[in-house]
Amino acid sequence: MRSALYTFVEDLRAEGVGPVLDRVLGTYGCDTVTVAAAYHRARDVTPHGPARVTLRQDGVHFTPPADLFDGARLIPPVQPGAAREPLRELRRATEERGAALHGWTVFLHNTTLGLAHPDVTQENCFGDRAAPADLCPAHPDVRAYAVSLARSVARLGVDAVVAESLHYGTFGHGYHHERSFVTLGPLEEFLLGLCFCPHCARHAEAQGVDAAKARAVAVESAGRVLDGAAPVPGPLGSLDDLPGPVAAYARARRSTVTSLAAAVSDAVADEGSDLVFLDLTGAVKGYADGLPTGAPAAEDAWWTGVDPAAVGAVVPGYAVLAYARDPARVATDTAAYRAVLPDTCALRTVLRPGAPDTESAEALAAKTAAARTAGAEAVDFYHYGLVPFPVLERVPTALGR
C-alpha cells in the first residue's frame, strides 16, 4: 500500500535531507514524502528539532516564477532560505531513491496576504472583514493567485500537488488569537463564517439564489445571540438544518469551490503533475480530541463549501483527514468518501500516529487496516516534525514492515 509522511522544509534543513529520508523511506517504510511547499503562520512544538518550539510564517519555499507573478496583485511571501532551492534538492534526493515527492500547498489560508489586501478576504453577514487568514475562493484575484501558486509548485517537479485550504474558511479558524464571551451554537458559528462578499453574492444570484435575503436572515439569526438570546440548540446535521434562504446560499457556494478545484487541477496537469484535494472536514470534527461525532465527514464537507462528489469528478486525487481514535470511525469516514468519489479519483486517508488519536503501534495499525479495507488507496501520516521519534516508530508496524 502506498504511504506518505508529511514533513516541513525546516525538518529537512535542521536534520539533513539524507537522514530524514533514511527514516521516512527506510526505517518507517513510506514510499512518498509530502513536503510543505507553501505554508501558513503557526507556532509548533517540534520535539526533535533544534528549536523545540518553532515559529512559522506564511510563505513559499521557492522563488515565485516571474512569468506567473510579475504584475499580479497577490504574490506569495517568500520563506527564508528559499533562494537555496530546498525543494529541488529534495526532488533530486527522492528521485535517486526511487521515491515519490508531493508538494503540500496551503492556498487560501494566508494572514499576510489577507491583512495586506482585506478586500480579498471573506466578508461576513455584518460586512466585517474579520477573518484575514481566509481568502475568498470567489474573488477573481484569489482564483488567479491559486492557479499561479499551483503551477509554481508543480514546476518543482513534484509528482502531486496536495491542495490544502482550497475552499472556504470557517469562523472558528480565522485568526491566530481569538476571543468570544458570547455563547455561539453551531448554527451561529456557521452563519458568522459564511462569506457575503460581492463576488459570492453575484455567484449565488447567478444560480437563482436571493443573496440579499440570505444575508438578511443570517444577520437576524446571528444577531439574536449577539443581542443576548440563547443559541439555537442542536448540531448542524445537514444543509436542511439551515434557514431556507441560507441553505440555498450555502448550496450555491459549493460550485465556487468545485470550479476553483477544476481550474487548479487543470493548471497542475498542464505542468505535468496531479492534484490531490485535501478535505479538512475530518480535522474540523476531530482535531481537538480525536472524538468526532455525528455524520461521517463526507456528509459535513458542505461546512467549508465542499461537495466531495463534484470535486472528486474534477481532480485525480482526494485526501481526507481521519482524525479519530476509533478504527471503526476511520473506516466509516473513509468508506463514506469512497462511496461518493468516482472510481477515477484515488482516495488517501491521513492519520495522526500520536496524540490525541493514537496511543500505540497496534492502534495505528488497526486504523491503517480499517482505512485500507474501507477503500483508501493510500494511507498517509501527519507529521514527521511534530511528534517524537518513538511515535514515528509506530509507522512501520502500521504498514506491516
RASULNOR-V74149 format. One record per residue. RES is the residue in one letter. PSI is psi in whole degrees, -180 to 180 (NA if undefined). BURIAL is 1 if it has 16 or more other ideal C-beta (glycine too) atoms within 10 Angstrom, else 0. Layout:
BEGIN
RES PSI BURIAL
RES PSI BURIAL
END
This chain:
BEGIN
M 139 0
R 148 0
S 138 1
A 155 1
L 128 1
Y 142 1
T 163 1
F 152 1
V -37 1
E -32 1
D -46 1
L -41 1
R -39 1
A -41 1
E -14 1
G 137 0
V -45 1
G -53 0
P -38 0
V -45 1
L -33 1
D -42 0
R -53 1
V -47 1
L -27 1
G -73 0
T -46 0
Y -21 1
G 15 1
C 160 1
D 2 1
T 142 1
V 126 1
T 108 1
V 143 1
A 103 1
A -32 1
A 124 1
Y -179 1
H 174 1
R 139 1
A 158 0
R 117 0
D 140 1
V 122 0
T 91 1
P -29 0
H 23 0
G 162 1
P -31 0
A 121 0
R -17 0
V 123 0
T 130 1
L 124 0
R 153 1
Q 161 0
D 143 1
G 175 1
V 153 1
H 40 1
F 166 1
T 122 0
P 127 1
P 135 0
A -38 0
D -16 0
L -29 1
F -12 1
D 124 0
G -6 0
A 150 0
R -43 0
L 117 1
I 130 1
P 139 1
P 155 1
V 133 1
Q 151 1
P 138 0
G 0 0
A -31 1
A -21 0
R 2 0
E 58 0
P -28 1
L -32 1
R -37 0
E -43 0
L -37 1
R -44 1
R -41 0
A -39 1
T -36 1
E -41 0
E -29 0
R 3 0
G 26 0
A 157 1
A 155 1
L 127 1
H 138 1
G 101 1
W 122 1
T 118 1
V 119 1
F -65 1
L 17 1
H 93 1
N 99 1
T -37 1
T -48 1
L -38 1
G -39 1
L -34 0
A -28 0
H 74 1
P -27 0
D -13 0
V 1 1
T 169 1
Q 140 1
E 121 1
N 179 1
C -21 1
F 0 0
G 9 0
D 135 0
R 71 1
A 16 1
A 72 1
P -20 1
A -16 1
D 100 1
L 141 1
C 124 1
P -8 1
A -15 1
H 130 1
P -39 0
D -35 1
V -41 1
R -41 1
A -40 1
Y -45 1
A -43 1
V -44 1
S -39 1
L -42 1
A -45 1
R -40 1
S -46 1
V -41 1
A -36 1
R -14 1
L -6 1
G 15 1
V 153 1
D -28 1
A 149 1
V 119 1
V 113 1
A 106 1
E 146 1
S 42 1
L 53 1
H -174 1
Y 152 1
G 168 1
T 160 1
F -34 1
G -1 0
H 52 1
G -11 1
Y 167 0
H -19 0
H 114 0
E 146 0
R 141 0
S 120 0
F 23 0
V 132 0
T 112 0
L 133 1
G 176 1
P -39 1
L -48 1
E -39 1
E -42 1
F -44 1
L -40 1
L -18 1
G -10 1
L 140 1
C 128 1
F 31 1
C 164 1
P -35 0
H -42 1
C -41 1
A -44 1
R -40 0
H -43 1
A -43 1
E -37 0
A -21 0
Q 13 0
G 16 0
V 138 1
D 93 0
A -37 1
A -41 0
K -42 0
A -41 1
R -42 1
A -41 0
V -40 1
A -43 1
V -45 1
E -46 0
S -46 1
A -37 1
G -31 0
R -46 0
V -39 1
L -24 0
D 0 0
G -3 0
A 162 0
A 148 0
P 159 1
V 127 1
P 159 0
G 161 0
P 169 0
L 95 1
G -28 0
S 171 0
L -29 1
D -13 0
D -7 0
L 153 1
P 143 1
G -55 0
P -35 1
V -38 1
A -43 1
A -40 1
Y -43 1
A -37 1
R -41 1
A -35 1
R -14 1
R -33 1
S -25 1
T -46 1
V -43 1
T -44 1
S -34 1
L -43 1
A -40 1
A -44 1
A -42 1
V -41 1
S -41 1
D -41 0
A -42 1
V -42 1
A -38 0
D -29 0
E 6 1
G 22 0
S 179 1
D 153 1
L 135 1
V 114 1
F 122 1
L 113 1
D 119 1
L 6 1
T -39 1
G -31 1
A -38 1
V -38 1
K -33 1
G 9 1
Y -47 1
A -40 0
D -1 0
G 25 1
L 63 0
P 147 1
T 171 0
G -155 0
A 158 1
P 152 1
A -36 1
A -32 1
E -14 1
D 7 1
A -19 1
W -18 1
W -35 1
T 16 1
G 20 1
V 133 1
D 99 1
P -40 1
A -44 1
A -43 1
V -42 1
G -24 1
A -13 0
V 2 1
V 150 1
P -15 1
G 149 1
Y 128 1
A 141 1
V 143 1
L 107 1
A 74 1
Y 84 1
A 144 1
R -33 1
D 121 1
P -32 1
A -37 0
R -39 1
V -44 1
A -43 1
T -47 1
D -44 1
T -46 1
A -36 1
A -39 1
Y -44 1
R -32 1
A -29 0
V -17 1
L 143 1
P 160 0
D -24 0
T -10 0
C 116 1
A 139 1
L 130 1
R 132 1
T 130 1
V 127 1
L 153 1
R 125 1
P -8 1
G -152 1
A 144 0
P 8 0
D -33 1
T 129 1
E -11 0
S 167 0
A -36 1
E -39 0
A -41 1
L -40 1
A -40 1
A -39 1
K -37 1
T -45 1
A -38 1
A -43 1
A -43 1
R -47 1
T -32 0
A -4 1
G 5 1
A 132 1
E -20 1
A 149 1
V 123 1
D 163 1
F 139 1
Y 111 1
H 143 1
Y -51 1
G -7 1
L -5 1
V 153 1
P 158 0
F -40 0
P -30 0
V -42 1
L -28 1
E -2 0
R -21 1
V -47 1
P -35 1
T -43 1
A -33 1
L 4 1
G 29 0
R NA 0
END
